[in-house]
C-alpha cells in the first residue's frame, strides 16, 4: 500500500527522486498522468491496468465519460526510475500540476499523487479542509466507525 508524504526537489531537467519506500510498491516502471485537484497521479503497472479496465467500461456515447477517459489517457506516460532513483516528469505534466522546484509525493493507497509544494500546502491547510469535515462527509457516505 502506498502511504506517506515526501518532499523532494525537481532538477532543471524535470527529474525528481522517487522515495525508496514508494518505489518498493510502485516499481521501477509506472504510469504518470494528470490527476484531480491539480496534482499528478502515479500508478503501478498493475493498478494502471485495473484503472484502464474501469475506463473501458464507460459508455462511448456519453460525453462526460469520453471527457473523463480523454483527461486521464491523453497525458499518460510511462515513468522509469534511473540508477540514481530519479524519474522524469514531462513538461506538459509539470505545467498541468504547476511543478517548478519543490514538490510533494503522497501515497494514497493504490496510487501516488505528485503536488507542487505550494499547492499541497494550500490544499492540506486547515482553511481548506479539516479532519472533522472529512470524517463527517465520510460518515454521510456510509463510512461509519473509522
HELIX and SHEET records of a PDB file:
HELIX    1   1 UNK A   20  UNK A   26  1                                   7    
HELIX    2   2 UNK A   45  UNK A   56  1                                  12    
HELIX    3   3 UNK A   63  UNK A   74  1                                  12    
HELIX    4   4 UNK A   91  UNK A   96  1                                   6    
HELIX    5   5 UNK A  117  UNK A  123  1                                   7    
HELIX    6   6 UNK A  131  UNK A  140  1                                  10    
SHEET    1   A 6 UNK A   2  UNK A   9  0                                        
SHEET    2   A 6 UNK A 102  UNK A 109 -1                                        
SHEET    3   A 6 UNK A 112  UNK A 116 -1                                        
SHEET    4   A 6 UNK A  40  UNK A  44 -1                                        
SHEET    5   A 6 UNK A  29  UNK A  34 -1                                        
SHEET    6   A 6 UNK A  77  UNK A  80 -1                                        
SHEET    1   B 2 UNK A  15  UNK A  17  0                                        
SHEET    2   B 2 UNK A  86  UNK A  88 -1                                        
END                                                                             
